[in-house]
Amino acid sequence: MPAPRSTSCRASTAAGSGSRTRRPPTPAAAVRPSRCSVRDTGSGRAVSPRAALVYEHVAFDLDGTLIDSRADLTAAVNHVLRRLGLAELPPAILYRYVGDGARVLVERALGSDHQDRLAAGVEAFMAYYGAHLLDATRPYPGVEEALAALAARGVACSVLTNKPEAMSRAILEGLGLTARFVAVLGGDSLPVRKPDPAGLERLRALTATARERMLLVGDSGIDVRTARAGGVAFCGVAWGLAPEALEAAQPERIITHPRELVAVVEGGEFR
Protein backbone atom coordinates (compact mmCIF):
# COMPACT_ATOMS: atom_id res chain seq x y z
CA MET A 1 0.00 0.00 0.00
CA PRO A 2 2.39 2.75 -1.20
CA ALA A 3 2.01 6.23 0.18
CA PRO A 4 0.97 9.02 -2.22
CA ARG A 5 3.59 11.25 -3.80
CA SER A 6 4.56 14.41 -2.04
CA THR A 7 2.10 17.20 -2.77
CA SER A 8 2.61 20.95 -2.61
CA CYS A 9 0.01 22.31 -0.24
CA ARG A 10 -0.21 25.57 -2.09
CA ALA A 11 -0.63 23.88 -5.42
CA SER A 12 -3.10 21.28 -4.21
CA THR A 13 -4.35 23.60 -1.54
CA ALA A 14 -1.69 22.42 0.35
CA ALA A 15 13.66 10.24 23.37
CA GLY A 16 13.42 7.41 26.83
CA SER A 17 11.22 4.39 26.63
CA GLY A 18 7.88 3.34 28.03
CA SER A 19 4.47 4.82 27.45
CA ARG A 20 1.23 5.75 29.10
CA THR A 21 -2.42 5.45 28.16
CA ARG A 22 -4.56 8.12 29.77
CA ARG A 23 -7.89 6.77 28.57
CA PRO A 24 -8.90 4.32 25.85
CA PRO A 25 -8.74 5.74 22.31
CA THR A 26 -12.27 6.18 21.05
CA PRO A 27 -12.18 5.99 17.26
CA ALA A 28 -9.75 3.09 16.93
CA ALA A 29 -11.68 0.54 18.94
CA ALA A 30 -14.35 0.09 16.32
CA VAL A 31 -12.01 0.30 13.35
CA ARG A 32 -11.26 -2.82 11.39
CA PRO A 33 -7.52 -2.88 10.67
CA SER A 34 -6.33 -2.85 7.07
CA ARG A 35 -3.62 -5.27 5.94
CA CYS A 36 -0.25 -4.81 4.32
CA SER A 37 2.85 -6.88 3.52
CA VAL A 38 6.08 -4.91 3.83
CA ARG A 39 9.62 -4.91 5.23
CA ASP A 40 10.60 -2.68 8.12
CA THR A 41 13.39 -0.53 6.68
CA GLY A 42 14.22 0.81 10.11
CA SER A 43 15.14 -2.53 11.67
CA GLY A 44 15.55 -4.75 8.60
CA ARG A 45 13.10 -7.31 9.95
CA ALA A 46 10.24 -8.72 7.91
CA VAL A 47 6.82 -7.34 8.79
CA SER A 48 3.98 -9.83 8.99
CA PRO A 49 1.61 -9.79 6.00
CA ARG A 50 -1.17 -9.59 8.58
CA ALA A 51 0.28 -6.55 10.33
CA ALA A 52 -2.68 -4.37 11.22
CA LEU A 53 -2.90 -0.69 10.42
CA VAL A 54 -5.43 1.10 12.56
CA TYR A 55 -4.18 4.46 11.25
CA GLU A 56 -3.30 4.96 7.58
CA HIS A 57 -2.33 8.65 7.71
CA VAL A 58 -0.22 10.24 10.46
CA ALA A 59 0.00 14.04 10.56
CA PHE A 60 2.88 15.45 12.60
CA ASP A 61 3.43 18.77 14.28
CA LEU A 62 6.95 20.04 13.52
CA ASP A 63 8.67 21.98 16.34
CA GLY A 64 8.87 19.90 19.49
CA THR A 65 7.56 16.81 17.74
CA LEU A 66 9.74 15.98 14.75
CA ILE A 67 12.53 18.49 15.26
CA ASP A 68 14.38 20.02 18.21
CA SER A 69 14.49 23.66 17.14
CA ARG A 70 14.74 25.17 20.62
CA ALA A 71 18.22 26.66 20.29
CA ASP A 72 17.53 28.35 16.95
CA LEU A 73 14.12 29.70 17.98
CA THR A 74 15.36 31.14 21.27
CA ALA A 75 18.42 32.65 19.58
CA ALA A 76 16.16 34.37 17.05
CA VAL A 77 13.78 35.77 19.66
CA ASN A 78 16.59 37.04 21.88
CA HIS A 79 18.22 38.61 18.82
CA VAL A 80 15.00 40.57 18.33
CA LEU A 81 14.86 41.62 21.98
CA ARG A 82 18.47 42.83 21.93
CA ARG A 83 17.85 44.72 18.71
CA LEU A 84 14.88 46.48 20.30
CA GLY A 85 16.89 47.31 23.42
CA LEU A 86 14.98 44.86 25.62
CA ALA A 87 16.19 42.22 28.05
CA GLU A 88 16.65 38.69 26.80
CA LEU A 89 14.36 35.94 28.08
CA PRO A 90 15.41 32.54 29.48
CA PRO A 91 14.94 29.64 27.07
CA ALA A 92 12.56 27.86 29.46
CA ILE A 93 10.13 30.78 29.21
CA LEU A 94 10.43 31.07 25.43
CA TYR A 95 9.70 27.36 24.94
CA ARG A 96 6.23 27.95 26.38
CA TYR A 97 5.59 30.64 23.77
CA VAL A 98 6.19 28.38 20.76
CA GLY A 99 3.33 26.80 18.83
CA ASP A 100 1.05 29.57 17.62
CA GLY A 101 3.26 30.92 14.85
CA ALA A 102 6.00 33.54 14.57
CA ARG A 103 3.84 36.59 15.18
CA VAL A 104 2.38 35.24 18.41
CA LEU A 105 5.82 34.06 19.54
CA VAL A 106 7.24 37.57 19.17
CA GLU A 107 4.11 39.12 20.67
CA ARG A 108 4.45 36.99 23.80
CA ALA A 109 8.17 37.68 24.07
CA LEU A 110 7.64 41.44 23.88
CA GLY A 111 5.05 41.44 26.64
CA SER A 112 2.16 43.83 27.08
CA ASP A 113 4.37 46.90 27.54
CA HIS A 114 6.01 46.75 24.11
CA GLN A 115 3.27 45.79 21.66
CA ASP A 116 3.93 49.00 19.71
CA ARG A 117 7.13 47.30 18.50
CA LEU A 118 5.42 44.12 17.33
CA ALA A 119 5.64 44.80 13.59
CA ALA A 120 9.34 45.63 13.79
CA GLY A 121 9.91 42.63 16.02
CA VAL A 122 8.21 40.19 13.67
CA GLU A 123 10.16 41.56 10.71
CA ALA A 124 13.46 41.21 12.57
CA PHE A 125 12.57 37.71 13.75
CA MET A 126 11.66 36.46 10.28
CA ALA A 127 14.84 37.87 8.77
CA TYR A 128 17.15 36.45 11.44
CA TYR A 129 15.47 33.10 11.90
CA GLY A 130 15.17 32.60 8.14
CA ALA A 131 18.95 32.82 7.91
CA HIS A 132 19.57 30.50 10.89
CA LEU A 133 16.97 27.75 10.47
CA LEU A 134 19.45 24.92 10.68
CA ASP A 135 22.24 26.22 12.91
CA ALA A 136 21.37 23.74 15.66
CA THR A 137 18.01 22.25 14.63
CA ARG A 138 17.99 18.47 14.28
CA PRO A 139 15.41 15.66 14.27
CA TYR A 140 14.76 14.23 17.71
CA PRO A 141 16.53 10.89 18.32
CA GLY A 142 14.49 8.09 16.83
CA VAL A 143 12.37 10.25 14.55
CA GLU A 144 14.09 9.25 11.32
CA GLU A 145 13.83 5.56 12.21
CA ALA A 146 10.17 5.90 13.12
CA LEU A 147 9.39 7.65 9.84
CA ALA A 148 11.19 4.88 7.94
CA ALA A 149 9.20 2.22 9.80
CA LEU A 150 5.91 3.97 9.05
CA ALA A 151 6.84 4.32 5.38
CA ALA A 152 7.68 0.62 5.26
CA ARG A 153 4.16 -0.11 6.42
CA GLY A 154 2.61 2.08 3.76
CA VAL A 155 1.52 4.78 6.19
CA ALA A 156 1.09 8.24 4.66
CA CYS A 157 2.83 10.91 6.75
CA SER A 158 2.30 14.67 6.58
CA VAL A 159 3.27 17.80 8.50
CA LEU A 160 0.76 20.22 10.04
CA THR A 161 2.50 23.13 11.74
CA ASN A 162 1.88 26.77 12.57
CA LYS A 163 5.40 27.63 11.37
CA PRO A 164 5.38 29.34 7.94
CA GLU A 165 5.26 26.78 5.15
CA ALA A 166 8.39 27.99 3.34
CA MET A 167 10.47 27.78 6.52
CA SER A 168 9.04 24.36 7.34
CA ARG A 169 9.90 23.04 3.90
CA ALA A 170 13.41 24.52 4.07
CA ILE A 171 14.04 22.76 7.39
CA LEU A 172 12.71 19.42 6.18
CA GLU A 173 14.77 19.69 3.01
CA GLY A 174 17.91 20.62 4.93
CA LEU A 175 17.45 17.64 7.25
CA GLY A 176 16.78 15.25 4.39
CA LEU A 177 13.22 14.52 5.52
CA THR A 178 11.17 15.97 2.66
CA ALA A 179 10.60 12.65 0.91
CA ARG A 180 8.98 11.18 4.02
CA PHE A 181 5.93 13.43 3.74
CA VAL A 182 3.09 13.47 1.25
CA ALA A 183 2.21 17.06 2.18
CA VAL A 184 3.34 19.97 4.34
CA LEU A 185 0.88 22.57 5.64
CA GLY A 186 2.21 25.63 7.44
CA GLY A 187 0.56 28.36 9.44
CA ASP A 188 0.23 30.49 6.32
CA SER A 189 -0.89 27.74 3.92
CA LEU A 190 -4.58 28.31 4.64
CA PRO A 191 -6.58 31.30 5.89
CA VAL A 192 -6.71 29.65 9.33
CA ARG A 193 -4.21 27.64 11.38
CA LYS A 194 -4.23 25.20 14.29
CA PRO A 195 -6.27 24.68 16.40
CA ASP A 196 -8.74 25.23 13.57
CA PRO A 197 -9.23 21.76 12.00
CA ALA A 198 -9.16 23.04 8.40
CA GLY A 199 -5.58 21.83 7.95
CA LEU A 200 -6.49 18.34 9.09
CA GLU A 201 -9.42 18.31 6.69
CA ARG A 202 -7.18 19.38 3.81
CA LEU A 203 -4.67 16.64 4.59
CA ARG A 204 -7.39 14.02 4.90
CA ALA A 205 -8.77 15.04 1.53
CA LEU A 206 -5.35 14.88 -0.12
CA THR A 207 -4.98 11.23 0.84
CA ALA A 208 -8.67 10.29 0.87
CA THR A 209 -8.27 9.08 4.46
CA ALA A 210 -11.30 8.27 6.58
CA ARG A 211 -11.49 10.34 9.75
CA GLU A 212 -11.12 7.28 11.99
CA ARG A 213 -7.97 6.24 10.10
CA MET A 214 -6.09 9.47 10.78
CA LEU A 215 -3.77 10.23 13.71
CA LEU A 216 -2.34 13.61 14.73
CA VAL A 217 0.95 13.55 16.65
CA GLY A 218 2.06 16.64 18.58
CA ASP A 219 3.57 18.11 21.72
CA SER A 220 1.17 20.85 22.74
CA GLY A 221 -2.32 21.64 23.92
CA ILE A 222 -2.88 23.32 20.57
CA ASP A 223 -2.33 19.99 18.86
CA VAL A 224 -4.74 18.26 21.25
CA ARG A 225 -7.43 20.84 20.51
CA THR A 226 -6.81 20.53 16.78
CA ALA A 227 -7.32 16.77 16.84
CA ARG A 228 -10.48 17.06 18.90
CA ALA A 229 -11.89 19.77 16.66
CA GLY A 230 -11.17 17.63 13.61
CA GLY A 231 -12.53 14.44 15.12
CA VAL A 232 -9.31 12.46 14.68
CA ALA A 233 -7.21 10.46 17.13
CA PHE A 234 -4.29 12.12 18.92
CA CYS A 235 -0.96 10.96 20.28
CA GLY A 236 1.14 13.28 22.43
CA VAL A 237 4.93 13.20 22.65
CA ALA A 238 6.66 13.63 26.01
CA TRP A 239 9.89 15.04 24.56
CA GLY A 240 8.36 18.29 23.29
CA LEU A 241 8.67 21.96 24.16
CA ALA A 242 5.92 22.20 26.77
CA PRO A 243 5.21 18.83 28.43
CA GLU A 244 3.27 20.47 31.28
CA ALA A 245 0.88 22.14 28.83
CA LEU A 246 0.46 18.86 27.00
CA GLU A 247 -0.42 17.05 30.23
CA ALA A 248 -2.88 19.78 31.17
CA ALA A 249 -4.76 19.20 27.91
CA GLN A 250 -5.32 15.56 28.98
CA PRO A 251 -4.53 13.80 25.70
CA GLU A 252 -5.67 10.21 25.24
CA ARG A 253 -2.09 9.01 24.81
CA ILE A 254 1.45 10.18 25.45
CA ILE A 255 4.51 8.33 24.14
CA THR A 256 8.06 8.80 25.38
CA HIS A 257 10.02 7.68 22.30
CA PRO A 258 9.28 7.85 18.55
CA ARG A 259 9.63 4.07 18.19
CA GLU A 260 6.34 3.68 20.04
CA LEU A 261 4.46 5.19 17.11
CA VAL A 262 4.61 1.91 15.21
CA ALA A 263 2.69 0.15 17.98
CA VAL A 264 0.10 2.92 18.00
CA VAL A 265 -0.39 2.79 14.24
CA GLU A 266 -0.55 -0.98 14.09
CA GLY A 267 -2.83 -1.63 17.00
CA GLY A 268 -4.10 1.59 18.46
CA GLU A 269 -2.78 0.53 21.88
CA PHE A 270 0.67 0.58 23.45
CA ARG A 271 2.51 -2.72 23.76
N, C-alpha and C positions, 0 to 999 in steps of 0.2 A: 504494500500500500504506500507508494511513493508520495512524499510531500509535494505540494504545488511549488512551482517556480517562484522565486522572489518577485514581489510586486511592488512597484513604486506607489506609495500611498497617495501621492498627489496625482499621479496619472490615473490610478484606478479608484481614486478617492481615498486612496491612501497616501572555619568551616567547622571540629567537634563531631560527635556521633550521637545517636539516640534521637527520639522524637516523642511528641506528645499529641494526643487527640483530645481536644477540648469538649467536643460533642459530636455525635455521629454525623457524617456528611449527608445532607438530605437528598440531593439529586442523584447521587451515584447508586444508592441502594436499589433503586428500581430499574437501573439501566442494565440492559443485556450487553455484556462485553462483546466487542468485535474481535476478529481473529487475524493474526498475521504470522508470517514465517520469515524470520530475519536473523542476522548475526549481530551481536552486540559489538560494535566497533570500539567501544571504550575498554572492554575487558578481553575481547577476542573469543569469548565463549559463545557457543551456539545458543540461540534463543528458541524455546519450544515453539513449534508451529501452533500450539494452542494457547500461547501467551495472550492473556486478556488485555484489552485496552478499554478501560472505562472512559478515559479522556483521549480524544483524537486531536485536539488543538490546545496548546498551552501558550497563553499570552504572558509575557514577563514584563514587569517593571524593569527599569534600567539601573539607576543609581541606588545603591544599597541592596540590590537584588542580584543582578548579573555582574556589575562592576563596582569596585571600591574606588570611588572618585573623591573621597573625603579630602585628601591633601590638596588636590587641584581646585576644588570648589572653595575651600576655606582660604586658600592663597588668593584666589580671585576676589572674594568678598573683602578680605582685609586690605588688598591693594586698593579697592575702591574707597574704603574708609580712610586709609592714609591719604589718598589723593584729595579727599574732601576735608582733610584736617581733623578727622574724628579718630577716636580711640579704637584700636583693633579689638575684636571679640575672640574669646577662647573657642577653639574648635568644638568642644562639647556643646556649646550653646548654638553654634552655627549648624551643627548636624540636625538639630531639631527644626531648623527653618527650611530644610530641603524637602522638596516633594511637590510644591505647588507652582513650579516654574521660576524662571530667572527674575521676573519682575517682583513677585511676592517674596522671593529670597532676599533681594536687595531692600525691599520695603521693610521687612522684618528686621534686617540688620541695622537700618538707619534709625529705627525707633520712631516714636510719635513726634519727637521734637525736631526732626530733620526731614519731614516728608516733602518740603519745598525743594529738596535736592534729589528727589527720586528719579526724575528724567535723566539728569546728568549721571547719577549713580548707575542706572541700568545701562546707559550707553557705555560707560567706562567698564562695567562688568563684562558686557558682551564682547567688547574689543579685547580685553585682557584674557578672559577665559577662552575665547575662540582661538587665541594664539598659544594656549597652554593646556589644551584638552588632554594631552597624553603625557604630560611631564611625569606623573606618578600613577596615573590611573591604570589599573589592571583588572582582569577578571578575578573574582573571588576564587580561592582554591576549590577545585572540584567542579566548577561551572562548565569548563570546556568538556570535561569527561561526561558530565550529565547531558549536555546538549548532544554529544555524539551518540550516547545511549538512546536518547529519545529519537534522534534521526534514524538510528538503526531499526527502531520499532515502527517507523513510518509515521511518527507523530509530527504534525505541523506545529512549528514554533513561530511566534511573532513577538514584537516589542510594542508595548503601550506605555509611553512615558509622558510626563509633562515637560521634559526638556525639549528645546526646539528640535525639529526633525533633522535639520541639516547638521547640527552638532552631534546628535545621536548617531546619525549615519557615519559621520567622520570618525567617531570613536569606535564604532563597530568595525569599520573598515581598517582602521589603524591597528586594532587588536586581532584582526583576521577572523572575525566572527560573522561577517555579513552573510556568508552563504548558509549559515544555520537558520536564517529567518525568512519566512515567506513574505513578511511585510513588516514595516516599521512605521508606527504612528507617533508623532511628537505632539507637544502641547500646542503647536501652531498648525497642525495638519488639518484640523477641523475648526469650525467656529466655537466649539466648546471643548473642554478638556476634563480629565478626571477630577472629581468623582462622577461627572456626567457619564452615563453608559454608552454614549454615542460611539466612542472609539471601539468598545467591545462589539457593538452591533456591526460596525464596519468590518472588523476583522472576521467576525463570524460569517458575514456575507461573502467575503473574499474566498473563504475556504468551504463555504456551504456546510458549516458545522452546526449540528443541532445544539440548542442551548445547554442541554444536559451533558453534552460531550465536550464542553469547553471548561478549561481551568485557568484562573488568573493567579499568578504567583507574584507576591510583592512583600514589601517590608514595612508598610505604613498603614495607618488608619484610613488614609485616602484610598489605598488599594482595596481595603476591606469594604469600604462604602461603595466603591465602583463595582465590585463583584456583586454585592447585594442589589444595587440598583439595576444591574444588568441581568440578574437572575442566573448567574453562573457560579460554579463552585470556586472556592478560594483556598489557597495554601500560603501561609505566612512563612517568612524566613527569619530565623533568630539572629542571623549575622548582620542585619541591616543597620541603618543609620539611627533609628529611633525604636529600639526594642520595647521600651516602656509604653510608647504610644501604640505600638502594635498590640501589645497585651491588653491595653485598655479598650481596644476596639473589639475584643473577644472573638477573634477568628476561630473558625471551626477546627483548623489545624495549624500547627507550627512545626516546621522541620528545622534541624540544626546542622544539616550538611546537604549540599546539592545532590549527593548520590541517592538520597531518600526519595527524590522525585520519581524515580523509576517505579518504586513500589506504589506510590500514590497513583500514577498513571495506569499501572497495570491492574490494580485491585481496588483503588479507592480507599484503602486502609493501610496503615503502617504495619510493617512486618517486624 
